[in-house]
Amino acid sequence: MRKVMTLAAFALLMSASMTLAAEVEVRMLNKGAEGLMVFEPALVKVEAGDTVKFVASDKSHNAESIKNMLPEGAAPFAGKMNEDVAVTFDKPGVYGVKCMPHYAMGMVALVVVGKPDNLDQAKAIPQTGKAKQVFAALFERLTQQAAAK
């Protein structure tokens, strides 16, 4: 009986470890290492099935996808103000994320899931204000990281 229970526990642990997806935390901050009104980190790489948890570390922030700046077939998301939101990314590609009230101040982020097949499409989405500069820097970092591999 004890041997059967041990084997069952081992099988359960093995199946759980094979299906565990990662969770990455991104903080929404009034002030971070990169300046004012930021997601930290602002560039996140995950695999399909992983979850990114946007944590409302400071008040007056939300995290939401940017229209048309996500892979084809991916569901848009919008977190509520002052609340954490966990998003599971199932489709590979590049996702643009913004804090709605602080978008013009450059509070944006990129989530890259697996292979970024929609990179050119994401780069082509028009941005305004400081968000345009921040996205240019994030795309440059992404390009440099890919070249370094």
Phi and psi restraints in degrees (value plus and minus 20) as a CYANA .aco file:
   2 ARG   PHI     -83.2   -43.2
   2 ARG   PSI     -58.5   -18.5
   3 LYS   PHI     -85.4   -45.4
   3 LYS   PSI     -60.3   -20.3
   4 VAL   PHI     -83.7   -43.7
   4 VAL   PSI     -63.0   -23.0
   5 MET   PHI     -85.2   -45.2
   5 MET   PSI     -59.7   -19.7
   6 THR   PHI     -84.4   -44.4
   6 THR   PSI     -64.7   -24.7
   7 LEU   PHI     -83.6   -43.6
   7 LEU   PSI     -60.3   -20.3
   8 ALA   PHI     -84.7   -44.7
   8 ALA   PSI     -62.4   -22.4
   9 ALA   PHI     -84.3   -44.3
   9 ALA   PSI     -61.5   -21.5
  10 PHE   PHI     -82.9   -42.9
  10 PHE   PSI     -65.3   -25.3
  11 ALA   PHI     -81.9   -41.9
  11 ALA   PSI     -60.3   -20.3
  12 LEU   PHI     -84.3   -44.3
  12 LEU   PSI     -64.0   -24.0
  13 LEU   PHI     -83.8   -43.8
  13 LEU   PSI     -61.9   -21.9
  14 MET   PHI     -84.3   -44.3
  14 MET   PSI     -63.7   -23.7
  15 SER   PHI     -87.9   -47.9
  15 SER   PSI     -55.8   -15.8
  16 ALA   PHI     -87.7   -47.7
  16 ALA   PSI     -60.8   -20.8
  17 SER   PHI     -89.0   -49.0
  17 SER   PSI     -47.8    -7.8
  18 MET   PHI     -95.7   -55.7
  18 MET   PSI     -43.6    -3.6
  19 THR   PHI    -125.9   -85.9
  19 THR   PSI     -18.2    21.8
  20 LEU   PHI     -90.9   -50.9
  20 LEU   PSI     108.8   148.8
  21 ALA   PHI    -123.5   -83.5
  21 ALA   PSI     137.0   177.0
  22 ALA   PHI    -101.3   -61.3
  22 ALA   PSI     134.2   174.2
  23 GLU   PHI    -145.4  -105.4
  23 GLU   PSI     105.9   145.9
  24 VAL   PHI    -130.7   -90.7
  24 VAL   PSI     117.5   157.5
  25 GLU   PHI    -122.2   -82.2
  25 GLU   PSI     111.1   151.1
  26 VAL   PHI    -142.5  -102.5
  26 VAL   PSI     103.4   143.4
  27 ARG   PHI    -113.0   -73.0
  27 ARG   PSI     122.1   162.1
  28 MET   PHI    -121.2   -81.2
  28 MET   PSI      95.9   135.9
  29 LEU   PHI    -146.4  -106.4
  29 LEU   PSI     128.0   168.0
  30 ASN   PHI     -93.2   -53.2
  30 ASN   PSI     -54.8   -14.8
  31 LYS   PHI    -164.0  -124.0
  31 LYS   PSI     107.5   147.5
  32 GLY   PHI    -155.9  -115.9
  32 GLY   PSI    -190.1  -150.1
  33 ALA   PHI     -82.9   -42.9
  33 ALA   PSI     -49.0    -9.0
  34 GLU   PHI    -115.4   -75.4
  34 GLU   PSI     -16.7    23.3
  35 GLY   PHI     108.5   148.5
  35 GLY   PSI    -175.3  -135.3
  36 LEU   PHI    -111.2   -71.2
  36 LEU   PSI     128.7   168.7
  37 MET   PHI      30.9    70.9
  37 MET   PSI      59.6    99.6
  38 VAL   PHI    -156.5  -116.5
  38 VAL   PSI     135.6   175.6
  39 PHE   PHI    -113.5   -73.5
  39 PHE   PSI     117.7   157.7
  40 GLU   PHI    -154.9  -114.9
  40 GLU   PSI      92.4   132.4
  41 PRO   PHI     -97.2   -57.2
  41 PRO   PSI     137.4   177.4
  42 ALA   PHI    -112.4   -72.4
  42 ALA   PSI     -34.4     5.6
  43 LEU   PHI    -144.4  -104.4
  43 LEU   PSI      97.5   137.5
  44 VAL   PHI    -145.3  -105.3
  44 VAL   PSI     112.9   152.9
  45 LYS   PHI    -135.4   -95.4
  45 LYS   PSI     106.9   146.9
  46 VAL   PHI    -157.0  -117.0
  46 VAL   PSI     154.6   194.6
  47 GLU   PHI    -125.7   -85.7
  47 GLU   PSI     139.0   179.0
  48 ALA   PHI     -75.6   -35.6
  48 ALA   PSI     113.8   153.8
  49 GLY   PHI      76.2   116.2
  49 GLY   PSI     -32.9     7.1
  50 ASP   PHI     -97.6   -57.6
  50 ASP   PSI     139.8   179.8
  51 THR   PHI    -136.8   -96.8
  51 THR   PSI     118.0   158.0
  52 VAL   PHI    -130.6   -90.6
  52 VAL   PSI     104.9   144.9
  53 LYS   PHI    -124.3   -84.3
  53 LYS   PSI      93.9   133.9
  54 PHE   PHI    -107.6   -67.6
  54 PHE   PSI      95.4   135.4
  55 VAL   PHI    -122.2   -82.2
  55 VAL   PSI     104.3   144.3
  56 ALA   PHI     -98.5   -58.5
  56 ALA   PSI      55.2    95.2
  57 SER   PHI     -86.2   -46.2
  57 SER   PSI     -56.5   -16.5
  58 ASP   PHI    -139.5   -99.5
  58 ASP   PSI     140.0   180.0
  59 LYS   PHI     -97.0   -57.0
  59 LYS   PSI     143.8   183.8
  60 SER   PHI      53.2    93.2
  60 SER   PSI      10.0    50.0
  61 HIS   PHI    -147.0  -107.0
  61 HIS   PSI     135.2   175.2
  62 ASN   PHI    -164.0  -124.0
  62 ASN   PSI     151.8   191.8
  63 ALA   PHI    -149.5  -109.5
  63 ALA   PSI     108.6   148.6
  64 GLU   PHI    -168.0  -128.0
  64 GLU   PSI     132.6   172.6
  65 SER   PHI     -91.4   -51.4
  65 SER   PSI     133.8   173.8
  66 ILE   PHI    -115.1   -75.1
  66 ILE   PSI     109.4   149.4
  67 LYS   PHI     -71.1   -31.1
  67 LYS   PSI     111.5   151.5
  68 ASN   PHI      48.2    88.2
  68 ASN   PSI     -19.0    21.0
  69 MET   PHI    -126.8   -86.8
  69 MET   PSI      37.2    77.2
  70 LEU   PHI    -176.7  -136.7
  70 LEU   PSI     139.5   179.5
  71 PRO   PHI     -82.0   -42.0
  71 PRO   PSI     133.8   173.8
  72 GLU   PHI     -79.5   -39.5
  72 GLU   PSI     111.5   151.5
  73 GLY   PHI      67.4   107.4
  73 GLY   PSI     -26.9    13.1
  74 ALA   PHI     -99.0   -59.0
  74 ALA   PSI     123.3   163.3
  75 ALA   PHI    -102.6   -62.6
  75 ALA   PSI     111.6   151.6
  76 PRO   PHI     -88.9   -48.9
  76 PRO   PSI     139.9   179.9
  77 PHE   PHI    -159.8  -119.8
  77 PHE   PSI     135.7   175.7
  78 ALA   PHI    -170.0  -130.0
  78 ALA   PSI      94.3   134.3
  79 GLY   PHI    -101.5   -61.5
  79 GLY   PSI     138.5   178.5
  80 LYS   PHI    -102.9   -62.9
  80 LYS   PSI     134.3   174.3
  81 MET   PHI     -79.0   -39.0
  81 MET   PSI     116.7   156.7
  82 ASN   PHI      45.6    85.6
  82 ASN   PSI      -3.2    36.8
  83 GLU   PHI    -146.4  -106.4
  83 GLU   PSI     125.0   165.0
  84 ASP   PHI     -87.0   -47.0
  84 ASP   PSI     129.9   169.9
  85 VAL   PHI    -160.1  -120.1
  85 VAL   PSI     110.9   150.9
  86 ALA   PHI    -126.9   -86.9
  86 ALA   PSI     107.3   147.3
  87 VAL   PHI    -142.0  -102.0
  87 VAL   PSI     104.8   144.8
  88 THR   PHI    -113.8   -73.8
  88 THR   PSI     103.9   143.9
  89 PHE   PHI    -118.6   -78.6
  89 PHE   PSI      89.7   129.7
  90 ASP   PHI    -118.3   -78.3
  90 ASP   PSI     -46.0    -6.0
  91 LYS   PHI    -120.7   -80.7
  91 LYS   PSI     109.1   149.1
  92 PRO   PHI     -83.9   -43.9
  92 PRO   PSI     127.9   167.9
  93 GLY   PHI     119.8   159.8
  93 GLY   PSI    -191.0  -151.0
  94 VAL   PHI    -121.6   -81.6
  94 VAL   PSI     113.2   153.2
  95 TYR   PHI    -140.6  -100.6
  95 TYR   PSI     108.1   148.1
  96 GLY   PHI    -110.5   -70.5
  96 GLY   PSI     116.7   156.7
  97 VAL   PHI    -147.5  -107.5
  97 VAL   PSI     123.3   163.3
  98 LYS   PHI    -159.0  -119.0
  98 LYS   PSI     137.8   177.8
  99 CYS   PHI    -116.5   -76.5
  99 CYS   PSI      95.1   135.1
 100 MET   PHI     -73.0   -33.0
 100 MET   PSI     -70.4   -30.4
 101 PRO   PHI     -91.2   -51.2
 101 PRO   PSI     -37.4     2.6
 102 HIS   PHI    -139.4   -99.4
 102 HIS   PSI      -2.1    37.9
 103 TYR   PHI     -77.6   -37.6
 103 TYR   PSI     -68.1   -28.1
 104 ALA   PHI     -83.4   -43.4
 104 ALA   PSI     -42.6    -2.6
 105 MET   PHI    -107.0   -67.0
 105 MET   PSI     -17.4    22.6
 106 GLY   PHI      71.1   111.1
 106 GLY   PSI      -1.1    38.9
 107 MET   PHI    -104.9   -64.9
 107 MET   PSI      65.1   105.1
 108 VAL   PHI    -156.9  -116.9
 108 VAL   PSI     143.4   183.4
 109 ALA   PHI    -169.4  -129.4
 109 ALA   PSI     141.1   181.1
 110 LEU   PHI    -138.6   -98.6
 110 LEU   PSI     112.3   152.3
 111 VAL   PHI    -133.4   -93.4
 111 VAL   PSI     102.1   142.1
 112 VAL   PHI    -129.8   -89.8
 112 VAL   PSI      99.4   139.4
 113 VAL   PHI    -128.5   -88.5
 113 VAL   PSI      94.4   134.4
 114 GLY   PHI      38.2    78.2
 114 GLY   PSI    -154.4  -114.4
 115 LYS   PHI    -102.3   -62.3
 115 LYS   PSI     104.8   144.8
 116 PRO   PHI    -101.4   -61.4
 116 PRO   PSI      49.6    89.6
 117 ASP   PHI     -83.4   -43.4
 117 ASP   PSI     -44.6    -4.6
 118 ASN   PHI    -119.6   -79.6
 118 ASN   PSI       4.1    44.1
 119 LEU   PHI     -77.8   -37.8
 119 LEU   PSI     -68.7   -28.7
 120 ASP   PHI     -82.8   -42.8
 120 ASP   PSI     -59.5   -19.5
 121 GLN   PHI     -83.0   -43.0
 121 GLN   PSI     -63.8   -23.8
 122 ALA   PHI     -83.8   -43.8
 122 ALA   PSI     -60.9   -20.9
 123 LYS   PHI     -84.5   -44.5
 123 LYS   PSI     -49.4    -9.4
 124 ALA   PHI     -99.7   -59.7
 124 ALA   PSI     -31.2     8.8
 125 ILE   PHI     -90.5   -50.5
 125 ILE   PSI     103.3   143.3
 126 PRO   PHI     -85.5   -45.5
 126 PRO   PSI     116.0   156.0
 127 GLN   PHI    -141.3  -101.3
 127 GLN   PSI     140.6   180.6
 128 THR   PHI    -148.5  -108.5
 128 THR   PSI     148.0   188.0
 129 GLY   PHI      36.6    76.6
 129 GLY   PSI    -169.5  -129.5
 130 LYS   PHI     -89.3   -49.3
 130 LYS   PSI     -42.3    -2.3
 131 ALA   PHI     -77.4   -37.4
 131 ALA   PSI     -56.2   -16.2
 132 LYS   PHI     -80.9   -40.9
 132 LYS   PSI     -64.2   -24.2
 133 GLN   PHI     -87.9   -47.9
 133 GLN   PSI     -63.3   -23.3
 134 VAL   PHI     -84.7   -44.7
 134 VAL   PSI     -63.5   -23.5
 135 PHE   PHI     -83.6   -43.6
 135 PHE   PSI     -60.1   -20.1
 136 ALA   PHI     -77.8   -37.8
 136 ALA   PSI     -63.6   -23.6
 137 ALA   PHI     -86.7   -46.7
 137 ALA   PSI     -60.0   -20.0
 138 LEU   PHI     -86.1   -46.1
 138 LEU   PSI     -62.1   -22.1
 139 PHE   PHI     -84.2   -44.2
 139 PHE   PSI     -57.5   -17.5
 140 GLU   PHI     -84.3   -44.3
 140 GLU   PSI     -64.1   -24.1
 141 ARG   PHI     -80.3   -40.3
 141 ARG   PSI     -61.6   -21.6
 142 LEU   PHI     -82.2   -42.2
 142 LEU   PSI     -63.7   -23.7
 143 THR   PHI     -83.5   -43.5
 143 THR   PSI     -63.5   -23.5
 144 GLN   PHI     -84.9   -44.9
 144 GLN   PSI     -60.3   -20.3
 145 GLN   PHI     -84.3   -44.3
 145 GLN   PSI     -59.4   -19.4
 146 ALA   PHI     -87.1   -47.1
 146 ALA   PSI     -57.8   -17.8
 147 ALA   PHI     -89.5   -49.5
 147 ALA   PSI     -49.2    -9.2
 148 ALA   PHI     -94.8   -54.8
 148 ALA   PSI     -35.5     4.5
